[in-house]
């Protein structure tokens, strides 16, 4: 990776402030909400189920501003980069990294599932499984699979730009934003600079709104955790505890060993990096949704010393193309189902699972019930494995989804750092200063946004 650094036009890192009271820390508030949600879910399950409205409201608030923030950040980043060849180079490097890490994650899930054998001994008779529990997952999987690669590529292009923004389709918004940003850069002149300044100003207002929304994150986490524990109960984990534990361990291995090694090559300490994002990671753990913190992580990565154009391209693209923890789940679950149903898998079958998963994993983001739908699509492509076995993992999908969302988020943050270091868009001196300092609050980060 290049040793070159390029510092964005950010304000200097402010000196450490006096420690704020613990009860005012967003991280502490989210942890308390998480614990309180578990307690309420176990003691007052009926009341806890009704708290789901808190989680739904928080996610809708975040969803309300994600698409316009992505659009503004990407457009301003590309228009401000000046060199369009550089923008294209960053995009190509990001895709190369995504494919490499996705393959590693898929292979890791496959190998660990095959070696540990979490489904061995279950001896599930598929005739006893209730196919109705799958709902519309199978139908959606058939539609997704039937479209093939051409349908996936066509889906990247929005019907209209307003439709993409209205539906919060991040990949389609990204496509239009890149096109708009490139066009704005080519247009240039005083009018072009005025449009770029306007978009940057709008982004600033949206980030202020984001700061207000993040303050209610503890309520969102409380609602999500209380609802899940109240509806399913902690006891729902018992039957498939081995799969859940193995998945968490595998994600931890991937993050600490594989991503840790990658970050060392980039010159960044992974543990300090994770501590820097501790609030966002805790929110994602509680809501099982990485969308809940998309605007915050983009702002924090820029504050860390990464060029806005790189952050704007890599992070939104990674939400569809760099799903590391999801990839681990895909191969782990497929092999688990095969083992639980007594289906023998040859080496050729394992290669098919790996190849099919490499394609189906790209369609995960933005699909309702994405994990189950993509898993069903993968099972349909490997006829030796009974697709009805999907029912086995339905009851624990939310619990697995917590680690899946956290792993995906970490993978995308690491990808942004790696691509930035590769391209010379990472100010390593600033990054070290930021990571060695107490984590800044969102107001500090917003004040340090690049100036147009």
N, C-alpha and C positions, 0 to 999 in steps of 0.2 A: 504494500500500500504506500501511497505517496506520503512523504514526510512534510509536504507543503501544507501550509495552513492559510486560511483566508477568513478573516474576521468579519462578520456582518456588522452593519452600522448599529450596534447596540450600545446602550448606556453602560458605563462601568459597573462591575458587580458591586452593589452597595455593601458597606461594612456590616458585620453581624449586629443584629439588634438585640436588645435585652430579651431574655426568654419570655415568651408569652405564657400566661397561665395555662395549665394543661387542659382545662375544660374548654378553652377557646380554640384548641388545635382541631382542625378538621379531621386529621387522622384519628385522634382520640375519640371524637364524636362518632365517627363511622364505626370504630371498634365497639364502642358501647352500644350502638344501635344494632350491630351484628349479634352481640351476646343477648341483648334484650329481646331481639326477634326470636332467637332460639327458645328463650324462657317462655315468652308469650305463646309461641307455637306449641310448646309441650304442655303448658298448663291451661291455656284457653284456646283450644284449636278452632272452635267455631268463630270466636272473635278475631283470631289471627287471620283466618281466611278472608275476612272482610277488609283487612288492612292492605290487601293487594292493590287497592286504589292508590295508595301512596307511591308504590313502585311504578305503577302505570303512569301516574301523573309526572313523576320525575323523568322517566324515560321519554315521555312525550315532550316535555320541556326541552330536553337535550336534543331530541330529534328535530324540533322546531328550528334550531339554528345550525345544525351540522352541515346541511347542504349549502346554504349561502356562505358559511365560513370557509368551507372547502373551495368553493368557487372563487371567493375573493382572494384567499391566500395563494392559490395556484396561479391565478391570472396575474396578480401583482408580482409574484415571485418570478414568473417567466418574463414578464414585460421589463422587470428591473434587472434581470440577468444580462440582457443585452446580447450575449452570444448564443444564438439558437442552436449552433452545433454542440455547444456545451450542454444545453438542455437535453438534446437528443442523446448525447453520450451518457448523461446521468440516468436517463430512462432505460437504456440498453443495459448498463451495469446493474441497475436495480433488478431487472428481469432475470439476468444471469444469476444473481445472488439468490433471488426468490426460488428459482428452479433447483438450484444446488441444495438449499436448506430444506425445501419441501421433500426432495428425494431422500435426504439424510433422515428427516423426521419419519417419513413413511417406512423406511428400512428399519429404523430403530424400533418402531411399534411392532413391526412384523417379527423381528428377531427376538425381542423380549417376550412377546406373546407365545412364540413357538418354543422358546427355551423354558419359560416358567409354566406354561400350560394352565392358565386360570380356569379354563372350562372343562378340563379333564375330570372325569368322575361324576359330572352332573347327570349324564345319560338322559337328556331330555327327549321325550317322545314328541315329535312335532305334531302328531295328531291331536295331542291334548292342548295345544296352544290356541288361544282365541284370536283369530285373525281380525276380529272387529276392533280390537284394541289399536290396530294400526291406523284406523281412521282413513284420512285421505293421503297419508304419507306415501303409500305404494303408488297411487294414481299420479301424484305429483312427481314421484321418482321416474315413472315411465315417461311422463311428458318431458322431464329434464333430460333423460337419457336419449329419448327418441329424437330430440332436436340435434344432438351431436355437436361437433365443433363449430359448424357453420352457424347454427342457431345461437350458440354462445357468443360468437363474434358479432353477429347482427344485433344481439341484445346489448352490446356495449354502446351502440349508436342510439341515442334517444329519439323517440318519435318527434318530440319538440323539446327545446331547451327548458321550457316552463314545465313540461310534463316530468322531466327528470328531477327538477327541483322540487316539484310538488310531491313526488313519490319518494323523495329522499334516497334515490338510487345513486350511491356514492360513485360507482364506477362510471355511470352515464354522466353524472355531473363533472367528474374528472375529465372525461373525454371532451365535453363541450368547453370546459375551462382551459384545457391545453390548446384547443383550436382557437379560442377567443384570445388567450394570452399570446400565442404565436402571431396572430393577426394584428394584435395591438402593438407588438414589438416591431412588426414590419411597417405598420402605419406610421409610427414615430411622430416627430414634430411636436409642436406646442399642444395641439388638440389631443394627441396621444398621451402626453404627460398629464394633461388635465383629467382624462379618463382614468389613468392609472392612479392619480392622487385621490380621485373620488372613490374608487374601489378600495383603496387603502384606508380611507376615512371610514367607509362603511364597515370594513373589517374591524377597525378599532372600536366602533360602537357595539358590534356583535360580541367582541371579546369582553366588553364591559358587561353586557347582558349575561354572558356565560359566567362571569364572576358572581353575579347575583344568583344564578340558578344553582351553581355548585354549593352554595350555602345550605341548600335544602337536601343535599345528597344523603345525610344521615337518615332522613325520613324515608327516602327511597329505598335505602338498604334495609331499614327496619321492616318496611312493608313486604319486600321481596322475601326476606328470610323467614319472617313470621308466617307468611302465606304458605311457603314451601313446607316448613316443618309442620304447620297445622294441618295441611292437606294430606301429605304423604307420611309424616311421622319419621322420626329418626330410625325407627324399626324397619322401614322399607329398605334400608341399606344392608340389612343382615344377610339376605339371601345372596346378594351379588357383591358382598363386601370385598371379596378377593379381587374382582375386576376394578372396583373403584380405587382401592388402595394401590393396586399395580399401576393404574393409570396415573395417579398422583405421583408415584415414585418415578415413573418413566418421564413425565414432564419435568420433574425436578432434575433428573439426570441430564436431560436435553439442555435445560437452561443453565445449570451450574457447570456442566462439563463441556458441552459442545459450544453453546453460546459464550460461556466464560472464556474458552480458548480463542474464539473469534474476537472477542472484545480485547483480549490481551494483545492480539495482533494490531488492533486499532489504537492501542495505547491507553485504554480506559479500564478502570477497575469495575468489574461487573457488580460487586456488592454495593459499592458506593452509588453506582448508577441506579440500582434497584431501590436504594434508600431515597434517592432523589425523587422517585416516582411513587413513593409509598402511599400517598393519599389516593392517587389514581388507581393503583393496584388494589387497594382495599375496597374502593367503590366498585370496581369490576368484580371482585370476589363476592361482594354482597348482592350485586344485581345480575351477575352471570352475563353481562353484556359489555363488550369492549366499546360499543358505540357511545356508551354513557360518558366516555372521557376523551373522545376523539379531538375536540377543539383544545382541551387542556394540554394533551401530550404534544400537539403540534406547537403550541406556544412555548412549552417547556424545552422542547428540542431546539427551537430557535434561540431561546435564552441561554442554552448550554453552549452555543457558539457554532451552530450549523446554519449555513446559508438558507434563507427562506425558500429559494427556488428548489433546493434539494429536499427540504422538509415537505414542501407542497406537492412534489411529485411522488416521493417514496412512500409516505405514510398512507395517503388515500389508495394508492395502487396496491400497497401491501394488504389492505383490508380484504381484497379479493384474490390476490395472487400469492400471499405469503402467510398462510394459515398453518404455522408449525404445529401447535398443539392439536389443532383439528386433524391434521394429517396423521399424527400419532394415534389419535382416537380411531380414525378410520380403519387402519390396518389392524390395530389391537382388537377392535370390536369384531371385525370380520373373522379373524382367527379364533377369537373366543366363542363366537356363535358356532363355528365349524366344530370346535372341540366339544362344546356343550351338547350338540346334537349328534355327536359321534360320526361326523363326516370326515373321512380321511382326506388329507391335503397332500398332493404331490408337490415336488419342487416347481413343476410347471404351473400348478395352481397358484403357488405363492408369487411367482413372477407375474401371472395374470392379475392377481390382486394388487400388486405393486404398480403395474402399468395402468390399470383402470383407475386406481385411486389417484394417480398423478393427474389424470384428466378431470375426474369428477370433483376433486377437492377445489378446483378453480371456480365452481359455481355455487359455493357455500354461502357467501355473504349476500344478504338481502333476500334469501329464500325463507319463507315462513317454516319454522321447525327444521331449519337447514340441516342440522346434524343428522337427524333421523332420515330426512328426505335423501340426502347425499349417500348415507349408508345404505338405504334401500336401493338406490340406483347402482351402487357398487355391487351389492349382492345379486341384483338382476343380471349383471354382466358376467357373473361367475356361477353358472347353473348348477355346479356340483354342491353348492352351499344352499340349504333351504332358506328362502327369503323370509318365511314365517318366523324364523329365529330372531328376527328384529324385535319381536315382542319382548324378548328376554331383557333387553337393555332399556326399554321405555321407562320403567319405574325409577331408574337411577340416572336418567339422562340429565336432569337438572343439577344433581350433585356433581356429576362429571363435568357439566357445562361450566361450573364455577372455575375449575382448573383450566378448562379448555379456553375460556375467555382470557384469563390471566396469562396463560402461556402464549396465546396469539398476540396479545398486547406487548408482552416483553419481546417477542420475536420481531415485531414491527419496529419497536424502538431501537433494538440492536441493529436491524437492517439499515435504518436511517443513518446511524453512526458509522457503520461499516462502509456504506456507499459514499458518505461524505468524506471519510478518511481516504478512501480509494481515489476519489476525485480531487482531493485537496480542498474540500469545502468545510473542513472541521478545524476550528481554532482550538488546538489541544491545550494551550496555555489557559485560555478562558474556561474550557471544560474542567480542567483540574481545579481551578479556583472556585468555580461554581460547586463542584462535587465535594470539595473540602469545606465548604461553608454550610451553615444551617439551611435547610430547604426554604426557598423564598415563598412568600404567599402570592396568590394570583394577582393582587394589585401591583406588586413589584414587577412581576413578569410582564403584565400589560403595559406598564409605564416604560419598559425597556424595549418595546416593539420597534423594529426598524423604521426609520423615518423615511417618508417618500421623498 
